[in-house]
Amino acid sequence: MPVRIGNCSGFYGDRLSAMREMLEGGELHYLTGDYLAELTMLILGRDRMKDPAAGYAKTFLRQAEECMGLALDKGVRIVANAGGLNPAGLSTALQDLADRLGLAPRIAHVEGDDLLGRVDELDLTTDPPSLTANAYLGAWGIVECLNAGADIVVTGRVTDAP
């Protein structure tokens, strides 16, 4: 049986309508979104300096507000790296959004890519100090979340498009 995967974002700030367009445009099993580029990591790092609860792609929340119910109705599972520097924070914000909307998605997040607390140990120090230090984790955490039944999985840095 074929698996149909769509993608609704190539960068932070991509078309807000893309998630809805993908969900309405065809039969999908999964919908992905890539929000993180090096410049985005800098932007999210500055956001996190101002507010430690920040550090994720806020535009993803706007898309989710409009499309979470549609994705659940269609059985489309969403995977996005919109968690940026704070996947747990985005996961919490998504749960709060779902509660406000009266929806009950299973939301999961993948952590472990943030190395900022280990820059000295890993000899990654720079002058001036880095705002971010992240490693690509790969797909294993995403697979575990999906296998556990997650409808929405948010991550930080996991991979880059080839």
Buried (B, 14 or more C-beta within 10 A) or exposed (E): EEEEBBBBBBEBEBEBEBBBEBBEEEEBBBBBBBBBEEEBBEBBBEBBEEEEEBBBBBBBBEBBBEBBBEBBEBEBBBBBBBBBBBBBBBBBBBBEBBEEBEBEBBBBBBBBBBBBEEBEEEEEEEEEEBBBBBBEBEEEBBEEBBEEEBBBBBBBBBBEEE
